[in-house]
Amino acid sequence: MVRLPGGGGDGRIPAARLKTAKLRTPSSQAWLKRQLNDPYVAEAKARGYRSRAAFKLIEIDEKAHLLRRGMKVIDLGCAPGGWLQVLQERGAGAVVGIDLLPVDPVAATTIVEGDFTDPGCGARLAALLGGPADLILSDMAPNTTGHRETDHLRITGLIEAAADFAATALRPGGAFVAKAFQGGETAEVIAILKRAFAEVRTLKPKASRAESSEVFLVATGFKGGPSPS
């Protein structure tokens, strides 16, 4: 289980205050204050994880039991590498990650800097993995525009692209996890996934901020066959 350190007698961590707000915009002050008072940020630092997102994958695995020793995994949108670290801790065999941003090396992991949506990129990742994947993870998210409908369509497009790739790269019985955001488009994606997987459910780890609409779609029992879309 993910257990975070407590503070006082009621288990709460005393709130930290900014020492100075000079030269910071109100939004950056709010972000920094949230970071300082986030127990997952502190625990990630204590455990050597590159980001608090590591706890999201840990919680997903605790509920869905996806990770096992020796499995083959592809991580789409892997920066800064927190999920890659968890995969290695839990004994994954071959692991390939890709991101638009540079990612510092992770032991026994192949990392590609590039755009997953580029033609031929999926085939390259599959070749680097050296066989069908047991699990494909997608923590990809597009740059937001501030326009809700547009942003939902963009994330939906990424999930569908990742699901199409999973349909070509997963072994029968494999699993797929993708970040989504709550909205009507999420229901459409779930309907697509249900055609290709035995079970699809939505999880919101405690490590996802309460104010965020972020959720994770967890699809297990890949049926094999052509693209689900």
C-alpha positions in Angstrom: 0.0 0.0 0.0 1.0 3.6 -0.4 1.6 4.9 3.1 2.5 8.6 3.5 4.2 10.0 6.7 2.0 11.8 9.2 2.7 15.0 10.9 1.0 15.9 14.2 -1.2 13.7 16.3 -4.1 13.9 13.8 -1.9 12.5 11.1 -1.8 15.8 9.2 1.4 17.4 7.9 1.8 21.0 9.1 1.3 23.4 6.2 4.5 25.0 4.8 4.6 28.7 4.0 6.4 30.5 1.2 9.5 32.3 2.5 9.1 35.0 -0.2 6.7 35.8 -2.9 8.9 38.3 -4.7 9.0 38.1 -8.5 6.3 35.3 -8.5 3.0 35.5 -10.2 -0.1 34.6 -8.1 -0.5 31.3 -10.1 3.2 30.4 -9.6 2.8 31.2 -5.9 -0.2 28.9 -5.7 1.6 26.1 -7.5 4.7 26.3 -5.3 2.6 26.4 -2.1 0.7 23.3 -3.3 4.0 21.5 -4.0 5.4 22.4 -0.6 2.3 21.0 1.1 1.9 17.9 -1.0 2.8 14.8 1.0 3.3 12.8 -2.2 5.9 15.3 -3.4 7.8 14.9 -0.1 7.5 11.1 -0.1 8.6 10.9 -3.8 11.7 12.9 -2.8 12.4 10.7 0.2 12.1 7.5 -1.9 14.1 8.8 -4.8 11.3 8.9 -7.3 11.5 11.5 -10.0 7.9 12.6 -9.5 4.8 12.1 -7.4 3.3 10.4 -10.4 5.1 7.2 -9.3 2.5 6.7 -6.6 -0.3 6.8 -9.2 1.1 3.7 -10.9 1.8 2.1 -7.5 -1.9 2.6 -6.5 -3.2 1.4 -9.9 -1.1 -1.7 -9.6 -2.4 -2.3 -6.0 -6.0 -2.2 -7.4 -5.6 -3.9 -10.7 -2.5 -6.2 -10.1 -0.9 -5.4 -13.4 2.8 -5.6 -12.7 4.8 -8.8 -12.5 8.4 -9.9 -12.8 9.8 -10.3 -16.3 7.0 -8.6 -18.1 7.5 -6.6 -21.3 6.2 -3.0 -21.0 6.0 0.1 -23.2 5.5 3.5 -21.4 4.2 6.3 -23.6 4.8 9.8 -22.3 7.4 8.5 -19.8 9.0 11.8 -18.7 10.4 12.4 -16.1 10.7 8.6 -15.5 8.8 8.0 -12.3 6.8 5.2 -13.8 9.9 3.6 -15.4 11.4 3.5 -11.9 8.4 1.7 -10.5 8.5 -0.8 -13.3 12.1 -1.6 -12.6 11.4 -1.8 -8.8 8.7 -4.4 -9.5 10.9 -6.6 -11.7 9.7 -5.8 -15.2 11.9 -7.4 -17.8 12.1 -5.4 -21.1 10.9 -1.8 -20.7 10.8 0.8 -23.5 9.7 4.4 -22.8 9.2 7.4 -25.1 8.6 11.1 -24.6 9.0 14.4 -26.4 11.2 15.6 -23.6 14.6 14.2 -22.8 14.6 11.7 -19.9 17.6 10.8 -17.8 18.6 7.1 -18.1 16.9 4.4 -16.0 18.6 1.1 -15.4 17.8 -1.7 -17.9 15.4 0.6 -19.8 15.4 1.8 -23.4 14.3 5.4 -23.7 13.4 7.1 -26.9 13.1 10.9 -27.3 10.5 11.5 -29.9 6.9 11.9 -30.9 4.8 8.8 -30.4 2.3 10.0 -33.1 5.0 10.1 -35.8 4.6 7.5 -38.6 6.6 4.4 -37.9 7.2 5.3 -34.2 5.0 2.5 -32.9 6.7 -0.1 -35.0 10.1 1.2 -33.7 9.0 0.8 -30.1 7.7 -2.7 -30.7 10.9 -3.7 -32.3 13.0 -2.3 -29.4 10.8 -4.2 -27.0 11.7 -7.5 -28.7 8.3 -9.1 -28.7 4.6 -8.5 -27.9 4.0 -6.3 -24.8 2.3 -7.5 -21.7 1.4 -4.0 -20.7 1.2 -0.6 -22.4 1.0 2.5 -20.3 0.1 6.0 -21.5 0.5 9.0 -19.3 0.5 11.3 -22.3 -1.4 14.6 -22.2 -1.5 17.3 -24.8 -0.7 20.9 -24.1 -3.9 22.5 -22.9 -5.5 25.5 -24.6 -7.9 26.4 -21.8 -10.8 25.5 -24.1 -12.5 22.6 -22.4 -14.0 20.9 -25.5 -10.8 21.3 -27.5 -8.6 19.9 -24.7 -10.9 16.9 -24.2 -10.8 16.2 -28.0 -7.0 16.3 -27.9 -6.6 13.9 -25.0 -9.2 11.6 -26.6 -7.2 11.6 -29.8 -4.0 10.6 -27.9 -5.8 7.8 -26.0 -7.3 6.5 -29.3 -3.8 6.6 -30.9 -2.4 4.7 -27.9 -5.2 2.2 -28.0 -4.7 1.6 -31.7 -1.0 1.0 -31.0 -1.9 -1.4 -28.2 -4.0 -3.4 -30.5 -1.0 -4.1 -32.7 1.7 -4.4 -29.9 0.0 -6.3 -27.0 -0.1 -10.0 -26.6 -3.5 -11.7 -26.1 -4.4 -11.2 -22.4 -2.3 -8.1 -22.1 -3.3 -4.8 -20.4 -3.5 -1.1 -21.3 -3.6 1.9 -19.0 -4.2 5.4 -20.2 -4.6 8.8 -18.6 -7.9 10.5 -19.4 -10.0 13.4 -18.1 -13.6 13.1 -16.9 -16.0 14.2 -19.6 -18.3 12.9 -22.3 -15.4 11.9 -24.5 -14.1 9.5 -21.9 -17.3 7.4 -22.2 -16.7 7.2 -25.9 -13.1 5.9 -25.4 -14.3 3.4 -22.8 -16.8 2.0 -25.4 -14.0 1.6 -27.9 -11.8 -0.2 -25.4 -14.6 -2.6 -24.4 -14.6 -4.0 -27.9 -10.9 -5.0 -27.5 -10.6 -5.9 -23.8 -12.4 -8.2 -21.5 -12.7 -5.6 -18.7 -12.4 -1.8 -18.7 -12.6 0.3 -15.5 -11.9 3.9 -14.4 -9.6 4.5 -11.5 -8.6 7.8 -9.7 -5.6 7.2 -7.5 -5.3 9.1 -4.3 -2.1 10.6 -5.7 -4.1 12.4 -8.4 -4.9 15.8 -7.0 -8.5 16.0 -5.7 -9.2 19.2 -7.8 -8.0 17.5 -11.0 -10.4 15.8 -13.4 -7.6 13.3 -14.2 -8.6 9.6 -14.2 -7.0 6.4 -15.5 -8.6 4.0 -17.8 -7.5 0.4 -17.0 -8.2 -2.2 -19.7 -7.3 -5.8 -19.1 -7.7 -9.1 -20.9 -6.8 -8.0 -24.5 -8.8 -10.1 -26.9 -6.3 -9.7 -29.8 -7.2 -8.8 -33.3 -7.4 -5.5 -35.3 -7.5 -2.0 -34.0 -10.5 -1.3 -31.7 -11.4 2.1 -33.3 
